[in-house]
Amino acid sequence: MAGIRLNHVPYKGSGPAMQDLVSGQVKVSFAGVPNVLNNVRNGRLRMLVVSRAAR
């Protein structure tokens, strides 16, 4: 609906995915909070959305 095109990039685990995200090899990631929280707190990543079943 928004016209955004994304390519799926398969990774063998969240470690390599986070390395590529922090280094700028990929621009966006859909990851769990525990996987990105340290990088967000250190200012290396910016968290845009947090969603869960209950408010």
N, CA, C and O atoms as CSV, one atom per row, in Angstrom:
chain,resi,resn,atom,element,x,y,z
A,1,MET,N,N,0.813,-1.181,0.000
A,1,MET,CA,C,0.000,0.000,0.000
A,1,MET,C,C,0.863,1.254,0.000
A,1,MET,O,O,0.493,2.269,-0.590
A,2,ALA,N,N,2.019,1.181,0.665
A,2,ALA,CA,C,2.888,2.354,0.754
A,2,ALA,C,C,3.877,2.421,-0.408
A,2,ALA,O,O,4.575,3.422,-0.569
A,3,GLY,N,N,3.940,1.376,-1.211
A,3,GLY,CA,C,4.852,1.381,-2.343
A,3,GLY,C,C,6.309,1.116,-1.970
A,3,GLY,O,O,7.215,1.438,-2.739
A,4,ILE,N,N,6.537,0.542,-0.813
A,4,ILE,CA,C,7.894,0.242,-0.362
A,4,ILE,C,C,8.295,-1.127,-0.872
A,4,ILE,O,O,7.548,-2.093,-0.720
A,5,ARG,N,N,9.463,-1.217,-1.472
A,5,ARG,CA,C,9.960,-2.488,-1.991
A,5,ARG,C,C,11.141,-2.941,-1.121
A,5,ARG,O,O,12.097,-2.194,-0.915
A,6,LEU,N,N,11.058,-4.157,-0.624
A,6,LEU,CA,C,12.106,-4.731,0.205
A,6,LEU,C,C,12.562,-6.048,-0.399
A,6,LEU,O,O,11.764,-6.767,-1.000
A,7,ASN,N,N,13.829,-6.364,-0.244
A,7,ASN,CA,C,14.378,-7.650,-0.664
A,7,ASN,C,C,14.700,-8.474,0.564
A,7,ASN,O,O,15.300,-7.972,1.514
A,8,HIS,N,N,14.307,-9.734,0.551
A,8,HIS,CA,C,14.620,-10.633,1.646
A,8,HIS,C,C,16.070,-11.089,1.521
A,8,HIS,O,O,16.491,-11.550,0.460
A,9,VAL,N,N,16.825,-10.961,2.593
A,9,VAL,CA,C,18.216,-11.424,2.631
A,9,VAL,C,C,18.312,-12.473,3.726
A,9,VAL,O,O,18.221,-12.130,4.905
A,10,PRO,N,N,18.494,-13.747,3.372
A,10,PRO,CA,C,18.552,-14.793,4.385
A,10,PRO,C,C,19.878,-14.778,5.140
A,10,PRO,O,O,20.941,-14.662,4.530
A,11,TYR,N,N,19.817,-14.895,6.458
A,11,TYR,CA,C,21.006,-14.955,7.310
A,11,TYR,C,C,20.943,-16.210,8.157
A,11,TYR,O,O,19.859,-16.713,8.453
A,12,LYS,N,N,22.094,-16.711,8.545
A,12,LYS,CA,C,22.167,-17.849,9.460
A,12,LYS,C,C,22.296,-17.325,10.877
A,12,LYS,O,O,23.362,-17.427,11.484
A,13,GLY,N,N,21.237,-16.773,11.402
A,13,GLY,CA,C,21.227,-16.268,12.762
A,13,GLY,C,C,21.214,-14.757,12.819
A,13,GLY,O,O,21.448,-14.071,11.824
A,14,SER,N,N,20.931,-14.253,14.025
A,14,SER,CA,C,20.820,-12.811,14.199
A,14,SER,C,C,22.175,-12.120,14.307
A,14,SER,O,O,22.267,-10.919,14.055
A,15,GLY,N,N,23.226,-12.845,14.675
A,15,GLY,CA,C,24.557,-12.245,14.795
A,15,GLY,C,C,25.056,-11.648,13.491
A,15,GLY,O,O,25.383,-10.462,13.449
A,16,PRO,N,N,25.123,-12.435,12.426
A,16,PRO,CA,C,25.551,-11.881,11.139
A,16,PRO,C,C,24.620,-10.794,10.615
A,16,PRO,O,O,25.073,-9.845,9.976
A,17,ALA,N,N,23.328,-10.926,10.879
A,17,ALA,CA,C,22.380,-9.905,10.434
A,17,ALA,C,C,22.652,-8.583,11.145
A,17,ALA,O,O,22.630,-7.528,10.511
A,18,MET,N,N,22.906,-8.625,12.447
A,18,MET,CA,C,23.185,-7.396,13.205
A,18,MET,C,C,24.512,-6.770,12.768
A,18,MET,O,O,24.626,-5.546,12.712
A,19,GLN,N,N,25.505,-7.590,12.460
A,19,GLN,CA,C,26.783,-7.059,11.964
A,19,GLN,C,C,26.580,-6.281,10.680
A,19,GLN,O,O,27.116,-5.183,10.528
A,20,ASP,N,N,25.810,-6.837,9.750
A,20,ASP,CA,C,25.559,-6.140,8.484
A,20,ASP,C,C,24.690,-4.904,8.681
A,20,ASP,O,O,24.859,-3.915,7.969
A,21,LEU,N,N,23.775,-4.944,9.623
A,21,LEU,CA,C,22.931,-3.779,9.885
A,21,LEU,C,C,23.743,-2.639,10.484
A,21,LEU,O,O,23.608,-1.494,10.053
A,22,VAL,N,N,24.578,-2.935,11.465
A,22,VAL,CA,C,25.392,-1.905,12.116
A,22,VAL,C,C,26.426,-1.339,11.143
A,22,VAL,O,O,26.724,-0.145,11.179
A,23,SER,N,N,26.975,-2.192,10.272
A,23,SER,CA,C,27.998,-1.723,9.335
A,23,SER,C,C,27.415,-1.009,8.121
A,23,SER,O,O,28.159,-0.408,7.347
A,24,GLY,N,N,26.091,-1.064,7.942
A,24,GLY,CA,C,25.467,-0.365,6.825
A,24,GLY,C,C,25.308,-1.203,5.573
A,24,GLY,O,O,24.900,-0.679,4.536
A,25,GLN,N,N,25.618,-2.491,5.637
A,25,GLN,CA,C,25.439,-3.362,4.475
A,25,GLN,C,C,23.959,-3.541,4.132
A,25,GLN,O,O,23.599,-3.682,2.964
A,26,VAL,N,N,23.113,-3.534,5.154
A,26,VAL,CA,C,21.659,-3.542,4.957
A,26,VAL,C,C,21.091,-2.318,5.669
A,26,VAL,O,O,21.663,-1.854,6.656
A,27,LYS,N,N,19.989,-1.803,5.183
A,27,LYS,CA,C,19.437,-0.547,5.702
A,27,LYS,C,C,18.328,-0.739,6.724
A,27,LYS,O,O,18.079,0.157,7.530
A,28,VAL,N,N,17.659,-1.879,6.712
A,28,VAL,CA,C,16.541,-2.112,7.621
A,28,VAL,C,C,16.498,-3.581,7.994
A,28,VAL,O,O,16.911,-4.449,7.225
A,29,SER,N,N,15.990,-3.843,9.190
A,29,SER,CA,C,15.859,-5.214,9.656
A,29,SER,C,C,14.628,-5.326,10.540
A,29,SER,O,O,14.296,-4.402,11.282
A,30,PHE,N,N,13.963,-6.457,10.455
A,30,PHE,CA,C,12.863,-6.775,11.355
A,30,PHE,C,C,13.437,-7.754,12.362
A,30,PHE,O,O,13.596,-8.937,12.063
A,31,ALA,N,N,13.747,-7.270,13.546
A,31,ALA,CA,C,14.438,-8.085,14.543
A,31,ALA,C,C,13.773,-7.936,15.898
A,31,ALA,O,O,13.067,-6.962,16.159
A,32,GLY,N,N,14.007,-8.904,16.743
A,32,GLY,CA,C,13.489,-8.847,18.099
A,32,GLY,C,C,14.255,-7.836,18.929
A,32,GLY,O,O,15.430,-7.571,18.677
A,33,VAL,N,N,13.582,-7.273,19.921
A,33,VAL,CA,C,14.183,-6.253,20.776
A,33,VAL,C,C,15.473,-6.734,21.438
A,33,VAL,O,O,16.449,-5.984,21.451
A,34,PRO,N,N,15.523,-7.955,21.991
A,34,PRO,CA,C,16.777,-8.386,22.634
A,34,PRO,C,C,17.980,-8.390,21.692
A,34,PRO,O,O,19.114,-8.202,22.131
A,35,ASN,N,N,17.735,-8.603,20.397
A,35,ASN,CA,C,18.837,-8.646,19.428
A,35,ASN,C,C,19.428,-7.275,19.129
A,35,ASN,O,O,20.600,-7.180,18.765
A,36,VAL,N,N,18.650,-6.222,19.273
A,36,VAL,CA,C,19.114,-4.888,18.893
A,36,VAL,C,C,19.286,-3.920,20.058
A,36,VAL,O,O,19.821,-2.827,19.872
A,37,LEU,N,N,18.848,-4.295,21.237
A,37,LEU,CA,C,18.785,-3.358,22.351
A,37,LEU,C,C,20.134,-2.737,22.709
A,37,LEU,O,O,20.199,-1.531,22.944
A,38,ASN,N,N,21.205,-3.517,22.757
A,38,ASN,CA,C,22.524,-2.954,23.084
A,38,ASN,C,C,22.970,-1.932,22.046
A,38,ASN,O,O,23.521,-0.890,22.399
A,39,ASN,N,N,22.738,-2.222,20.776
A,39,ASN,CA,C,23.130,-1.287,19.722
A,39,ASN,C,C,22.277,-0.026,19.744
A,39,ASN,O,O,22.764,1.052,19.402
A,40,VAL,N,N,21.014,-0.143,20.142
A,40,VAL,CA,C,20.152,1.031,20.271
A,40,VAL,C,C,20.642,1.898,21.429
A,40,VAL,O,O,20.741,3.119,21.300
A,41,ARG,N,N,20.946,1.265,22.552
A,41,ARG,CA,C,21.423,2.017,23.720
A,41,ARG,C,C,22.763,2.699,23.454
A,41,ARG,O,O,23.024,3.775,23.992
A,42,ASN,N,N,23.618,2.082,22.628
A,42,ASN,CA,C,24.916,2.669,22.293
A,42,ASN,C,C,24.841,3.706,21.178
A,42,ASN,O,O,25.848,4.331,20.845
A,43,GLY,N,N,23.655,3.892,20.598
A,43,GLY,CA,C,23.479,4.895,19.557
A,43,GLY,C,C,23.875,4.441,18.169
A,43,GLY,O,O,23.935,5.262,17.254
A,44,ARG,N,N,24.148,3.160,17.984
A,44,ARG,CA,C,24.524,2.645,16.659
A,44,ARG,C,C,23.318,2.363,15.775
A,44,ARG,O,O,23.412,2.420,14.549
A,45,LEU,N,N,22.173,2.054,16.407
A,45,LEU,CA,C,20.942,1.784,15.666
A,45,LEU,C,C,19.810,2.608,16.245
A,45,LEU,O,O,19.864,3.057,17.390
A,46,ARG,N,N,18.787,2.798,15.433
A,46,ARG,CA,C,17.588,3.513,15.882
A,46,ARG,C,C,16.399,2.560,15.745
A,46,ARG,O,O,16.150,2.016,14.669
A,47,MET,N,N,15.679,2.368,16.827
A,47,MET,CA,C,14.510,1.509,16.824
A,47,MET,C,C,13.308,2.360,16.430
A,47,MET,O,O,13.052,3.404,17.030
A,48,LEU,N,N,12.574,1.904,15.416
A,48,LEU,CA,C,11.446,2.692,14.945
A,48,LEU,C,C,10.112,2.202,15.474
A,48,LEU,O,O,9.229,3.011,15.759
A,49,VAL,N,N,9.947,0.902,15.610
A,49,VAL,CA,C,8.658,0.346,16.007
A,49,VAL,C,C,8.871,-0.822,16.947
A,49,VAL,O,O,9.772,-1.640,16.760
A,50,VAL,N,N,8.032,-0.883,17.953
A,50,VAL,CA,C,7.960,-2.042,18.826
A,50,VAL,C,C,6.505,-2.464,18.846
A,50,VAL,O,O,5.628,-1.658,19.157
A,51,SER,N,N,6.239,-3.724,18.516
A,51,SER,CA,C,4.854,-4.202,18.527
A,51,SER,C,C,4.772,-5.484,19.329
A,51,SER,O,O,5.726,-6.258,19.406
A,52,ARG,N,N,3.622,-5.684,19.917
A,52,ARG,CA,C,3.367,-6.913,20.658
A,52,ARG,C,C,1.864,-7.136,20.725
A,52,ARG,O,O,1.083,-6.256,20.362
A,53,ALA,N,N,1.460,-8.315,21.191
A,53,ALA,CA,C,0.048,-8.675,21.187
A,53,ALA,C,C,-0.764,-7.821,22.158
A,53,ALA,O,O,-1.881,-7.417,21.835
A,54,ALA,N,N,-0.220,-7.542,23.338
A,54,ALA,CA,C,-0.963,-6.752,24.316
A,54,ALA,C,C,-0.406,-5.340,24.400
A,54,ALA,O,O,0.781,-5.114,24.166
A,55,ARG,N,N,-1.255,-4.411,24.730
A,55,ARG,CA,C,-0.840,-3.025,24.835
A,55,ARG,C,C,-0.050,-2.763,26.092
A,55,ARG,O,O,0.376,-1.633,26.330
